[in-house]
């Protein structure tokens, strides 16, 4: 079992402190209970600890950090492929692996 920190009781995501393999249980420190990683998720990334419907806020530190661009199930990896910032309209154009803006042509 690996650990993740759920900072605030209303957070619907937690941050992993170690890599989680697909199907591995994740203990929610600072929160309550455990969840199971749906896929492999690396250290420092977010895991959903509750269902987040498309368009609903993603909450970390007790405040919305953005919104779900599609439905997120408990245990899903939460990142650029399913989360958009409410403060940076370009956030959903970033490459999931590198973070490079995909909407900027480089010549």
Rosetta blueprint (number, residue, H / E / L):
1 X L
2 X E
3 X E
4 X E
5 X E
6 X L
7 X L
8 X L
9 X L
10 X L
11 X L
12 X L
13 X E
14 X E
15 X E
16 X E
17 X L
18 X L
19 X L
20 X E
21 X L
22 X L
23 X L
24 X L
25 X E
26 X E
27 X E
28 X E
29 X E
30 X L
31 X L
32 X L
33 X L
34 X E
35 X E
36 X E
37 X L
38 X L
39 X L
40 X L
41 X E
42 X L
43 X L
44 X L
45 X L
46 X E
47 X E
48 X E
49 X L
50 X L
51 X L
52 X E
53 X L
54 X L
55 X L
56 X L
57 X E
58 X E
59 X E
60 X E
61 X L
62 X L
63 X E
64 X E
65 X E
66 X E
67 X E
68 X E
69 X L
70 X L
71 X L
72 X E
73 X L
74 X L
75 X L
76 X L
77 X E
78 X E
79 X L
80 X L
81 X L
82 X L
83 X E
84 X E
85 X L
86 X L
87 X L
88 X L
89 X L
90 X L
91 X H
92 X H
93 X H
94 X E
95 X L
96 X L
97 X L
98 X L
99 X L
100 X L
101 X E
102 X L
103 X L
104 X L
105 X L
106 X L
107 X L
